[in-house]
Amino acid sequence: MNTYKKYAFAIQILSSIMIFASTIITFAYWFVPTTYQKFSSNGLLLSCDNFDTTTLTVSQKIMGFFVSGISTGLLIFALFLIIKLMKYMQNNEYFSLHTIALLKRITKIALIYAIYTPISNTILSLITSFNNPVGQRTITLTFGSAEILNIIIFCFMFLIMTIFQKGYELKHEQELTI
């Protein structure tokens, strides 16, 4: 087994673990906050959200879980595609149409994720402060340089994958021409 196949197998295993862990973490954050806080206070989990879910109503938790679940769903879908990509790598299909199409789909999902992140944070700020008294409800829209940089990087990667795909199609077309 060559080095690339070993790396591909390791990435498959790590992706599978991340699929399982991200599902459990998202669920625990919204529905079992005390357990989540124990793990995050020990440094085992990193939380990007600054919401105290212990004080939220059941409807707020369900709505928050749905909004967070979309982010998690995008991550899980991308990880499934990465696992599929690694299987192609193990079969020595480095520059096939399948791998290029998968890379293009992965970058498209990453771009959607980068765009959805500030939107979800805004929706979550509304959901978590919805039951606050009037005047204490907040809607925060954070769109900083990190979000802009992520969007630019994933747009650029998507463009590169589109160029790769077009180049592969032209190469294949020329091979068929006599």
N, C-alpha and C positions, 0 to 999 in steps of 0.2 A: 504494500500500500504506500503510495507516494505521499509526500508532505501535504499536497493540496487536498488529497482525499481525507487525510487525518484532520486537517483544519475544517473541511466541509462537514465532517462527522461531528466534530466538537461544536461547531456553530449550530448544527441541527439539535444537538442535546441542549445547548444553552437556550435556543429559541423555544424548545418545548417547555423547559423550566420556566422561562419568562411568560409563556402563555398561561401556564397554571398559576404562577405567582401573581401576575397582574389581575387575573380574574378574582382571586381570593382577596388581594389587597383592596381592590375597588369595592367589593362587597363588604369587607370588614370595616372600611373607612366610614361607610354610610350606615351600616346596620349593627355593627358590633364595635362601637367607638372605644370602649374601655380596653378591649383586647388590642385594638389597633394602636392606641396611645401607649400601651405597655411596650409593644415592639418598637414603636417609633422613638420613645424616650430612651431606649437602650441603644439607639443608633442602627438598629437592624433595618428600619424602613425610613425612607426620606419622603416627606410630604411637601408638595408644592402648594397645597391649599392651606389657608389659614382660618378655616372655619371650625367652630366648635360644634360638632354634630350632636353632642349629647343634649343640647337644649332645643333641638329642632323637632317639629311635629312629624308625624308619620308621613303626611303628604309632602312635606318639604324634603324628607329623606328620600322618598320615592322619586320625586322630580330631580333632586340632586344626583341620585344614582343613575337616572336615565341620561342626564347631561354628561356625567362622568363616564357612563357606559359607552357613549358614542366614541369618546377618545380611546377608551380601552378596546372597543371593537375595531377601530382603525388600526391600533397597535397589533392586536391579535391577527387581523387579516394580513397585515404586512409580514408578521412573523411566519404565518403559514406559507406565504409566498417565498419567504427566505428559505424555509425548509425545502420547498419544492426546487428552488434554485440550487441549493446545495446538493440535491439528488442529481441534478443535471451535471454539476461540477464533478461529482463522483463518477459519472459515466463519461468523463472527458469531453463534455459538450460545453466548451468555453465560449465560443463565438457562434453559436447556432441561433436561429431565429427564435427558438424557445427561450433561451437565456436573455436575449436582448429584449424580447417582449416582457419577460418577467421583471427585468431591471426597470423597464419603463413603467410598469404597473406599480412597482415598489416606490419609485420616486414620485409617481402621481399621488399615491396614498400619503407619502411623507409630506408632500406639498399641501394636500387637503388637511392633514393633521396640523401643520404649521399655521394654516389660515384659521382652523377651527379653535385652536388654543386660546387666543384672546377673546373670541366670541363666547366660548364656554365659561371662561373666567368671569365675563360680564354677566352671563345668565346665572351663574352660581352666586354671584354677589347679590343679585336680585332675589333669588330663591331663599338664600340664608337670612336675608334681612326683611323678608316679606311680612312676618308677624311682629316686627318691631313697631312701636308706636309711630304715629305720623310725625315726620320730621327727623326720625332716626333711621329711616330706610335708606339704603345706599345702593347706588349702581356705579360700579367702577369699571372703567374701560382702560386697560393697560395695553398699550401698543408701543413698545420701546424698540431700541436698536436690536435687541436679541431676536425679537419676532420678525423684524424687517430683514435681518441677516439670514434667518432660517428660510424665509420665503424666497429671498434672492438665490440662496444656495440651491434650494430644491427646484426652483424654476430653471436654473442653469443646468442642473443634473438632468431634468426632464428634457431640456433642449438637446443635451449631449446624447441621451438615449434615443431621441427621435432621429438625430443625425446618424447614429450607429445603425438604427433600423433601416433608414433610407439607403445608407451605404451598403448594407447587406443585401437589400432587395436589388440594387443596381448591379452589384457583383454577381448575384445569382442570375439576373437577367442577361448579363454579358456572357456568362458561362454557357447559357443556352443558345446564344447567337453564334452562328458559324461564320 
